[in-house]
């Protein structure tokens, strides 16, 4: 979501959903878009995954279909509430990607989609490295 629309998209889910769906048409629709970053990755029921900037759980749903240990993190309390309602199989935490509230090497996989442009990249890269276990698997769509 473009930075100029970030605050509006937190308040109006329909705005975020509409922009996301329109953008996803270029790759074959939202379901395909939400799975692009994890396509081809080995994700088992035991994989401990973080969905960074999870929004309302659109991609979290695909992660929980493959893993029993998924945590979604988002800065918006409204998005977290929506994600909990949409994908109750995950655990959710309110927080910022630049200052992750997790111990080092807490996750086997860190996923994010359509959120990198909202973040300070050097700080985000440091957070990714800190959060992933020795596998250092990061799945991103810019």
C-alpha positions as a printed NumPy array, in Angstrom:
array([[  0.   ,   0.   ,   0.   ],
       [  1.445,   3.351,  -0.927],
       [  2.55 ,   5.322,   2.111],
       [  0.083,   8.119,   1.365],
       [ -2.793,   5.645,   1.751],
       [ -1.458,   3.729,   4.755],
       [ -3.525,   5.456,   7.46 ],
       [ -6.683,   5.359,   5.355],
       [ -6.204,   1.682,   4.59 ],
       [ -5.938,   0.904,   8.306],
       [ -9.288,   2.624,   8.917],
       [-11.08 ,   1.439,   5.793],
       [-10.482,  -2.232,   5.039],
       [-12.434,  -1.958,   1.786],
       [ -9.837,   0.522,   0.478],
       [ -6.913,  -1.803,   1.198],
       [ -8.789,  -4.809,  -0.177],
       [ -9.763,  -2.982,  -3.365],
       [ -6.255,  -1.739,  -4.115],
       [ -4.735,  -5.136,  -3.29 ],
       [ -7.175,  -7.019,  -5.489],
       [ -6.616,  -4.656,  -8.409],
       [ -2.827,  -4.916,  -8.103],
       [ -3.009,  -8.715,  -7.823],
       [ -4.803,  -9.014, -11.154],
       [ -1.428,  -8.613, -12.859],
       [ -0.281, -11.992, -11.48 ],
       [ -3.541, -13.906, -11.751],
       [ -5.544, -12.777,  -8.736],
       [ -5.184, -12.294,  -5.014],
       [ -4.89 , -15.968,  -4.033],
       [ -1.981, -16.432,  -6.413],
       [ -0.374, -13.159,  -5.326],
       [ -0.56 , -14.074,  -1.633],
       [  1.223, -17.371,  -2.317],
       [  3.955, -16.136,  -4.682],
       [  6.586, -15.561,  -1.992],
       [  6.124, -19.014,  -0.451],
       [  5.663, -20.995,  -3.67 ],
       [  8.252, -23.744,  -3.845],
       [  9.366, -23.355,  -0.229],
       [  9.403, -26.373,   2.037],
       [  7.01 , -25.425,   4.809],
       [  5.994, -28.227,   7.135],
       [  3.592, -28.399,  10.053],
       [  6.593, -27.785,  12.351],
       [  7.933, -24.71 ,  10.501],
       [  7.828, -21.688,  12.798],
       [  6.768, -18.789,  10.565],
       [  6.333, -15.051,  10.996],
       [  3.992, -13.15 ,   8.688],
       [  5.494,  -9.682,   8.941],
       [  3.007,  -6.867,   8.295],
       [  0.245,  -9.459,   8.158],
       [ -2.572,  -6.995,   7.599],
       [ -5.913,  -8.76 ,   7.874],
       [ -4.373, -12.192,   7.395],
       [ -4.626, -12.553,   3.622],
       [ -1.256, -14.341,   3.336],
       [ -1.388, -15.681,   6.894],
       [ -4.18 , -18.003,   5.782],
       [ -1.871, -19.689,   3.277],
       [  0.894, -20.028,   5.868],
       [ -1.439, -21.621,   8.432],
       [ -2.583, -24.108,   5.786],
       [  0.989, -25.441,   5.771],
       [  2.307, -24.753,   9.284],
       [  0.853, -25.083,  12.767],
       [  3.176, -22.372,  14.148],
       [  2.406, -19.045,  12.48 ],
       [  2.633, -15.621,  14.085],
       [  1.282, -12.517,  12.39 ],
       [  2.684,  -9.099,  13.262],
       [  1.195,  -5.768,  12.216],
       [  1.352,  -2.176,  13.444],
       [ -2.386,  -1.653,  13.111],
       [ -4.621,  -2.861,  15.959],
       [ -7.574,  -2.837,  13.531],
       [ -5.703,  -5.109,  11.122],
       [ -4.732,  -7.447,  13.958],
       [ -8.376,  -7.692,  15.056],
       [ -9.429,  -8.47 ,  11.493],
       [ -6.671, -11.059,  11.107],
       [ -7.736, -12.787,  14.33 ],
       [-11.279, -13.019,  12.994],
       [-10.201, -14.118,   9.502],
       [ -7.458, -16.594,  10.429],
       [ -7.839, -17.72 ,  14.06 ],
       [ -5.253, -20.509,  13.648],
       [ -2.38 , -18.001,  13.927],
       [ -1.084, -16.022,  16.888],
       [ -1.037, -12.232,  16.457],
       [  1.093,  -9.481,  17.921],
       [  0.847,  -5.734,  17.429],
       [  4.218,  -4.207,  16.615],
       [  6.524,  -2.691,  14.05 ],
       [  8.742,  -4.584,  11.627],
       [ 11.652,  -2.287,  12.423],
       [ 11.551,  -3.201,  16.116],
       [ 10.47 ,  -6.826,  16.331],
       [  9.374,  -7.98 ,  19.79 ],
       [ 10.938, -11.449,  19.43 ],
       [ 14.096, -13.12 ,  20.639],
       [ 16.881, -13.765,  18.142],
       [ 16.349, -16.775,  15.867],
       [ 12.684, -17.185,  16.835],
       [ 11.508, -18.181,  13.351],
       [ 12.412, -20.639,  10.626],
       [ 10.762, -18.424,   8.017],
       [  9.886, -14.737,   7.842],
       [  7.308, -13.795,   5.184],
       [  6.176, -10.393,   4.025],
       [  4.322,  -9.256,   0.939],
       [  3.542,  -5.808,  -0.378],
       [  5.071,  -4.1  ,   2.652],
       [  8.781,  -3.595,   2.01 ],
       [  8.247,  -0.176,   0.449],
       [  6.803,   1.007,   3.769],
       [  9.949,   0.208,   5.76 ],
       [ 13.481,   1.42 ,   6.255],
       [ 15.404,  -1.307,   4.413],
       [ 18.667,  -1.403,   6.417],
       [ 16.729,  -1.697,   9.667],
       [ 14.384,  -4.264,   8.156],
       [ 17.27 ,  -6.395,   6.868],
       [ 18.796,  -6.325,  10.333],
       [ 15.441,  -7.396,  11.813],
       [ 15.127, -10.234,   9.292],
       [ 18.58 , -11.536,  10.17 ],
       [ 17.895, -11.277,  13.878],
       [ 14.553, -13.071,  13.699],
       [ 15.315, -16.049,  11.514],
       [ 16.952, -19.209,  12.781],
       [ 20.043, -20.685,  11.16 ],
       [ 18.067, -21.38 ,   7.983],
       [ 17.674, -17.613,   7.402],
       [ 14.691, -18.116,   5.115],
       [ 12.984, -14.903,   4.151],
       [ 10.117, -14.86 ,   1.651],
       [  9.318, -11.39 ,   0.285],
       [  7.265,  -9.654,  -2.333],
       [  8.204,  -5.941,  -2.465]])
